[in-house]
């Protein structure tokens, strides 16, 4: 989950998240604010693993997509933004 982004548990449902349905032609469109990159929670298990591997825990600015269709497994992917 994203509990470290909402430590007070006060985010509303779909805060900074949306459900998008395809048009009849299979296309979709969306508008988004320019996201920012972030790091894994400092001192957490992922941060410790990354440090042990000699790597950083920074994530690029990105938008996630969870694609669902009846009869198929959910596809999780993302687009990254430079900077």
C-alpha positions as CSV (number, residue, x, y, z in Angstrom):
1,X,0.0,0.0,0.0
2,X,0.9,3.7,0.0
3,X,0.4,4.2,3.7
4,X,3.7,6.1,4.0
5,X,2.2,8.8,1.6
6,X,-0.9,9.1,3.8
7,X,0.3,8.7,7.4
8,X,-2.8,10.3,8.8
9,X,-5.1,8.1,6.7
10,X,-7.1,11.1,5.6
11,X,-6.8,10.8,1.8
12,X,-10.1,10.5,0.0
13,X,-10.8,7.5,-2.3
14,X,-9.0,7.9,-5.6
15,X,-6.9,10.8,-4.3
16,X,-4.5,11.4,-7.2
17,X,-5.9,8.3,-8.9
18,X,-8.5,7.8,-11.5
19,X,-10.5,5.1,-13.2
20,X,-10.6,5.6,-17.0
21,X,-12.9,3.6,-19.3
22,X,-12.1,3.0,-23.0
23,X,-14.2,4.5,-25.7
24,X,-16.0,2.3,-28.2
25,X,-12.9,2.6,-30.5
26,X,-10.6,1.3,-27.7
27,X,-8.9,4.7,-27.1
28,X,-8.5,6.6,-23.9
29,X,-7.2,10.0,-22.8
30,X,-6.2,11.5,-19.5
31,X,-4.8,14.7,-18.0
32,X,-2.4,14.6,-15.2
33,X,-0.4,17.0,-13.1
34,X,3.3,16.7,-13.6
35,X,4.3,14.1,-11.0
36,X,7.5,14.3,-8.9
37,X,10.0,11.6,-8.2
38,X,10.3,10.2,-4.7
39,X,12.4,7.8,-2.6
40,X,11.4,4.6,-0.9
41,X,10.7,5.2,2.9
42,X,14.0,6.0,4.6
43,X,15.3,3.2,6.8
44,X,12.6,0.8,5.6
45,X,13.2,-2.8,4.3
46,X,13.4,-1.7,0.6
47,X,15.8,1.1,1.5
48,X,18.0,-1.3,3.4
49,X,18.0,-3.8,0.5
50,X,18.9,-1.1,-2.0
51,X,21.7,0.1,0.2
52,X,23.1,-3.4,0.6
53,X,23.1,-3.7,-3.2
54,X,24.9,-0.4,-3.5
55,X,21.9,1.3,-5.2
56,X,19.7,4.2,-4.4
57,X,16.0,4.0,-3.6
58,X,14.9,6.9,-5.7
59,X,11.9,6.5,-8.1
60,X,11.6,8.7,-11.2
61,X,8.5,10.8,-11.7
62,X,5.9,8.4,-13.1
63,X,2.2,7.6,-13.5
64,X,0.9,4.1,-12.9
65,X,-1.6,2.3,-15.1
66,X,-3.6,-0.8,-14.0
67,X,-5.3,-2.2,-17.0
68,X,-8.2,-4.6,-16.4
69,X,-10.3,-6.6,-18.9
70,X,-12.7,-9.5,-18.3
71,X,-11.0,-12.8,-18.8
72,X,-7.4,-11.4,-18.5
73,X,-4.9,-10.8,-15.7
74,X,-4.5,-7.3,-14.6
75,X,-1.5,-5.5,-16.3
76,X,0.4,-3.1,-14.1
77,X,2.7,-0.7,-15.9
78,X,3.8,2.9,-15.8
79,X,5.2,5.8,-17.8
80,X,8.2,7.6,-16.5
81,X,9.0,11.3,-16.9
82,X,12.5,12.7,-17.4
83,X,13.9,15.0,-14.7
